[in-house]
Amino acid sequence: MRKMLDGIKDKLHEQEKPVGISWITAVGDLVPALALILVFLLSSCGKNFTPEEKIYIAKIERERAEKNDWMKNSPDSPFNHKGKIEFHDLKYFDVDL
């Protein structure tokens, strides 16, 4: 009986393989590749605009500044200097090309 139990125990120990260790090793091998991909993606997200894009961005920003000025100073604005509500510049997202 003792031999049979030892045989079963040996079989169980043979089947127990550290699954987590092989997974960690596989991920560890991928880390340099993932780091390289991340660096590439971040470097390609720079803001190198063409002259036409720069003109377009300047136009949008100028229109936004004019809108803020109108809201703050125009007599037709609901936020003019005579009103009880103080106007704060509108908040915009960056121009998305």
N, C-alpha and C positions, 0 to 999 in steps of 0.2 A: 504494500500500500504506500509505503514511504517513497519507494522508487517511482511509483506512478505519479504521486504528487510532485516530486522533484522534476519529473519529465514534463508535466503540464506547466510547471512554473518556468522551466527553461524555454518551452515553446512560447509562453506569453512574453518573456523577456526578449526573445528573438523578434517577435512581431512588433514590439514597442519601438518605434522609430521616432526620433525627435522631429515631428512635422514642423513645428515652429522654427526650428533652426534652419531648415532648408528654405523656408519662406523668407527669413531674415537675410540669409545669404543672397537670395535672388534679388531682394530689394536693395541690398547693399551694393550689388553689381550695377543696378540701374541708377544709383544716385549721381554719378558723374555725368551720365547721359542726360538725366533730367535737369541737372544744374546747367549744362550747356544749352539745352533747349530754352530754359528760363532766361538765361542771359541773352540769347538771340532774340527772343520775343520782346524783352524789355528794351533792347537797343533798337529794335525796328519800330518802336512806338514813339520815336522822336518827333519833334515838331519842325520838320523841314518843309516849309510851305513854298510853293511856287509864287512868283510875283503876282499872278492872277488871283491866287488864293489869299495872299496878303491884302490885296486891294479889296476883295470881297469881305474879309474879316474887318478891315478898317471901316468899310461902308456900314456893316451891321453895327459895329460899336458906335459909330457916329449917330446912326438912327436911334440907338438906345439912349445915348446922351441927350439927344434932342427931345426924346419922349420924356425923360426925367426932368429936363428943364421946363418943358411945357406943363407937366404935372405940378411942378413947384411954383412957377411964376405966372402962368397965364390966368387972366381974369375968368376964363371959361372953365378952368380946372376946379374940380370939387375940393382940391387941396390948396387953393390959393392962400396968400398971406392973410386974407381977411377971415378965413375960416377958423373954426375951433380945432380942427384936426391938423396935426403937424405931418407934413409929408416927408418920408424917408425914401431915398433912391430905391428903385425897383431892383430886385436881385435876379440876375440872369445866369443860365448855364453858359459855359464857354461855347463859342461858336463851333459847331460840329460840321466837319466837311465830309 
